[in-house]
Amino acid sequence: MKYSQTRTLWHRSLRRLASLLPRNTRFSLYRSMVVCDPTPDPRLLLKIVETKEELEACFKLLHDTYVEARLMTANASGLRVTPYHALPSTTMLCAKFDGKIVGTLSLIREGIFGFPLQRHFDLSAVRTRGGNIAQASELAIHPQFRRDGAILFPLMKFMYTYCTGYFDTRHLIAAVSQDRMEMFESLLLFQRIAEGPAVKLDFVNGAPAFGAALDLSLAPPRFAQAYAGKKLSNDLHHYFTQTVLPNIELPQRHFHTTNDPVMTPPLLDYFFNQRVQVLATLDARKKVLLHSIYNLAAYQGVLPGLPGEWQHQHPLRRHQRFSIKFPAVLSLAVAGKRETYALDIIELSEYGFRALSRRSIPLDTWGEISIELGHSDISTLKVAAVRLKTHALGTFYSFQLAEPDLPWRIAVHALEAGTTGEDLARATSVLTG
């Protein structure tokens, strides 16, 4: 019998024995078994998947892991590639050991295709709490590195750091198999989205799973309570919130963008047309939505053709390739007094932008706004709010600019110039001289 099979049977036996204990005792026992090394082997590197070679190795590891676990039928390509991987709102993380891919995890932020989970679970309760949602999905660890969490916990640490500091995520959701649910609840403090039995999920070959969610804004005090008194090697609260792993390579960004797209036209064509025919199998609406994101000329020969009845439809609103979060302070004269408003700008064009405010802003009143485009880029503009739309998160205002300044023009043109993080860096360096 293979080692991985023996280990799986051993773990199942342990879980059956532990299931006889009271819930709190079980969870405390599971937490005492955590091993999170604050100084991992320097040969371990955690980073965003960027290159063709890294993508291929991750898709292969996913395929082999999912086939082994009977979560998919073997594909002739030897790769597991999904439509969500084609979107700029999805980020793939990886763990490399001595240059070899040994772990991967995908973070799917809500985009034009929604979430895989939403076909099976009602996310209304998560949405009402406000904040962006991302689904943690497509987790795979190489069989040689599954012992003692030597790859799993650093990958979880990377996910936590990236989501809280770079991906503008409040809620993590996940589809968790029946035999892993208590691990997610006890160690990572996920909570079930819905009561009741596990649900058979179509995107993992009908395997039964639970929907689970973690509110990252409330996680630190909950982790502190759950891991109080634990040794550092067992303390996931300290590991996630305070430990600095030099093994993690975080993205370098010029502007305050919150995603890291990597799909160039050649990569999109290679993985989603040539290796696995993912794009051709999309329904008509998804094909149109994909065109609304990848609307640059370089992508036209790569994207699937639109059915005849869709070619003459009114075009959908162009979707942003880069999500942004520019903090700003608006100053207005209201009833003879100077009022200031803190805003988060989430969409922009050369002569306007859309921003979230938690205070009511008078419409058609001109004032001055200072916008932090990046860590050293400030734009100062004369603006007026012209429309508003209320939402559970607050109120979204559409603003008109009197005249864009140079930093604003540079940011807009750079963000519109390409589709990947590399495109953005190249365009920014050209525009700034």
GIDA-V555319 format. One record per pair of residues at least 12 apart in sequence whose ideal C-beta (glycine too) atoms are under 6 Angstrom apart, sorted by sequence separation. I is the first residue (numbers start at 1). J is the second residue. If there is no record, write none. Layout:
I J
I J
//
This chain:
93 105
198 210
291 303
343 355
344 356
369 381
385 397
386 398
224 237
290 303
330 343
414 427
66 80
92 106
223 237
343 357
368 382
369 383
385 399
386 400
414 428
63 78
328 343
63 79
91 107
341 357
383 399
384 400
63 80
287 304
328 345
414 431
60 78
62 80
90 108
117 135
192 210
193 211
341 359
366 384
383 401
60 79
287 306
325 344
326 345
365 384
59 79
89 109
115 135
178 198
192 212
193 213
341 361
364 384
381 401
382 402
59 80
220 241
410 431
59 81
89 111
190 212
191 213
288 310
363 385
110 133
284 307
295 318
84 108
87 111
190 214
280 304
292 316
361 385
109 134
279 304
175 201
284 310
292 318
293 319
379 405
107 134
108 135
292 319
184 212
293 321
379 407
108 137
181 210
379 408
178 208
377 407
106 137
106 138
177 209
176 209
189 222
265 298
269 302
332 365
58 92
105 139
175 209
176 210
265 299
268 302
373 407
134 169
332 367
58 94
104 140
132 168
136 172
176 212
331 367
358 394
361 397
132 169
265 302
330 367
331 368
103 141
132 170
133 171
134 172
135 173
136 174
174 212
356 394
357 395
373 411
131 170
330 369
61 101
102 142
131 171
173 213
356 396
357 397
328 369
329 370
171 213
172 214
354 396
355 397
49 92
58 101
61 104
102 145
328 371
57 101
171 215
354 398
49 94
126 171
326 371
327 372
58 104
170 216
353 399
170 217
326 373
352 399
103 151
352 400
46 95
102 151
352 401
105 155
351 401
45 96
103 155
164 216
44 97
43 97
350 404
43 98
95 151
117 173
117 175
95 155
350 412
259 323
348 412
93 158
257 322
258 323
257 324
258 325
256 325
256 326
121 193
65 140
62 138
62 140
61 140
120 199
160 240
120 201
116 203
126 213
121 211
158 248
168 258
322 415
117 211
321 419
46 154
46 158
35 148
35 149
40 154
36 153
255 373
255 374
254 374
71 204
72 205
71 205
71 207
4 143
30 186
255 411
264 420
30 187
168 325
261 419
262 420
27 186
261 420
260 421
91 260
89 259
88 261
254 428
112 289
86 272
81 271
81 276
83 278
79 275
79 276
81 278
35 233
77 275
77 276
34 234
46 247
34 236
45 247
46 248
47 249
36 239
44 247
48 251
38 243
40 247
112 319
48 260
50 262
88 321
130 392
130 393
//
